[in-house]
Amino acid sequence: MNFRREFEIAFVGLKPGLHHFEYRIDDKFFANYEKQDFSNCNATVKLELDKKSGFMLLKFDVDGSVDVNCDRCGNPLTLQLWDEFKVMVKLVDNPDEMNAQEEDPDVYYISHGESHLHLADWIYEFINLSIPLQKICPPDEAGNTQCNKEVLAKLSQAKSAGKSVNPVWEALNKFKDLK
């Protein structure tokens, strides 16, 4: 099946009310997008589409896992994905103009003449938004970091070596506390 068509819903043929869809997302899904900073994506996106007259309410539930590298030490780690996103899709005569004016990112406009919802870009965005910004090795049972000790020692060494202050900047430090 064509990649794009796999993530389309022909909503015109749907009766008003709730409809459920489920998508399995793996690394192949991201081949059409730029390189990701994660791998081994194993996600499930459940979509609840509530079709009303003139608009649709979409609720995306993202669940699964991805492999990333720790921001601090570079160790590989697996992060759990879980998040919910809601989008309201309104049918209008001038969707380009309305989308340009809309300030709410959770409202999207499509033309009355449209027959399909294209979900791939939303799924891509929602999976990326489900990944925590800070990716750090979790603490063990005793509360100690599980980061690579050698890397942490090198970072500490580099940090202490960087404390030598250039005398040109040292004179400016006296102005910090002036009010």
Buried (B, 14 or more C-beta within 10 A) or exposed (E): EEEEEEBBBEBEEBEEEEBEBEBEBEBEBBEEEEEBEBEEBBBEBBBBBBBEEEBBBBBBBBBBBBBBBBEBBEBEBEBEBEEEBEBBBBBBEEBEEBBEEBEEEEBBBBEEEBEBBEBBEBBBBBBBEBBEEEBBBEEEEEEEBBBBEEBEEEBEEEEEEEEEEEEEEEEEEEEEEEE
